[in-house]
Amino acid sequence: MYETEEERRLSPRVWVPYPARLWRKNMDGRVLKEDTQVDNLSSGGLYLRSALPIENGASIFLAVRLSVASPPPNPPALRLAAQGRVVRVEPMSDGSCGLAIEFTRRRVL
């Protein structure tokens, strides 16, 4: 018999490298924008990596293209627009950080 760690998440998670754009305000109130990639996604939030420093609890806005297809140029795809809050920041060895983001608002377009 195998022992497994009990899953605590309320909704299933998918691991697909969707392209994403992240916006947030820095301490000076200036808007910072970054193109990145989603590591995993659920109905309640997502996890991605950011090259920009960000603090736990920060408010963010993001747009995610729910497709990994590229050719032909700009094929139609669903998009997720969401506002969220950073609930966990994990420093990475390459200087980037992993961000767990909980959605506060979301809409599929």
C-alpha positions in Angstrom: 0.0 0.0 0.0 1.3 3.4 -0.9 1.1 6.4 1.4 0.0 9.7 -0.3 0.0 13.2 1.0 -3.6 14.4 1.4 -4.6 17.1 -1.1 -5.8 20.2 0.7 -6.8 22.3 -2.3 -10.5 22.8 -2.9 -10.3 22.7 -6.7 -8.2 20.7 -9.1 -5.0 22.2 -10.5 -3.7 22.0 -14.1 0.0 22.3 -15.0 0.2 24.0 -18.4 2.7 26.7 -19.3 0.2 29.4 -20.4 1.7 32.8 -21.3 0.7 35.6 -18.9 1.1 39.3 -18.4 1.4 40.6 -14.9 0.8 44.2 -13.8 1.3 45.7 -10.4 2.2 49.0 -8.7 5.6 49.5 -7.0 6.1 51.4 -3.8 6.3 54.7 -5.7 2.9 54.0 -7.4 4.5 53.3 -10.8 2.8 50.5 -12.8 5.2 47.6 -13.6 4.4 45.1 -16.4 6.0 41.7 -16.9 5.5 38.9 -19.4 5.8 35.6 -17.8 4.4 32.0 -17.8 1.9 30.2 -15.5 3.3 27.1 -13.8 -0.1 25.9 -12.6 -3.7 27.1 -12.5 -6.9 26.4 -10.6 -10.3 28.1 -10.3 -9.1 29.8 -7.1 -5.6 31.0 -8.2 -2.4 30.3 -9.9 1.4 30.0 -9.5 3.9 31.7 -11.7 7.5 33.0 -11.6 8.4 36.7 -11.7 11.7 38.4 -12.4 10.6 41.5 -10.5 10.7 41.7 -6.7 7.2 41.5 -5.2 6.0 41.4 -1.6 3.6 39.0 0.0 0.1 40.6 0.1 0.7 42.7 -3.0 -2.3 43.3 -5.3 -1.8 42.4 -8.9 -3.7 42.2 -12.2 -3.0 39.6 -14.8 -4.1 38.4 -18.2 -3.5 34.7 -19.2 -3.9 33.3 -22.7 -5.4 29.9 -22.1 -3.6 28.2 -25.0 -0.1 27.1 -25.7 -0.6 27.0 -29.5 1.5 29.5 -31.4 1.3 29.2 -35.2 -0.4 30.8 -37.1 0.0 34.3 -35.8 -2.5 35.2 -33.1 -4.8 32.2 -33.2 -8.0 32.7 -31.3 -7.9 31.6 -27.7 -9.8 32.1 -24.4 -8.2 34.6 -22.1 -8.4 34.9 -18.3 -8.4 38.4 -16.8 -8.0 38.4 -13.1 -7.2 40.5 -10.1 -5.5 38.8 -7.2 -3.4 38.9 -4.1 0.0 37.4 -3.6 -0.3 34.8 -0.8 3.2 33.3 -1.0 6.6 34.4 -2.4 9.3 31.8 -2.9 12.8 33.1 -3.8 14.5 31.1 -6.6 18.2 30.4 -7.0 18.3 32.3 -10.3 17.1 35.6 -8.6 13.4 35.3 -9.7 10.6 34.4 -7.3 7.7 32.0 -7.4 4.3 33.7 -6.7 1.2 32.0 -5.4 -1.7 34.2 -6.3 -5.2 33.9 -5.0 -7.9 35.4 -7.3 -10.1 38.2 -5.8 -11.9 38.7 -9.2 -11.7 36.7 -12.4 -13.3 36.6 -15.8 -12.9 34.4 -18.9 -13.1 36.3 -22.1 
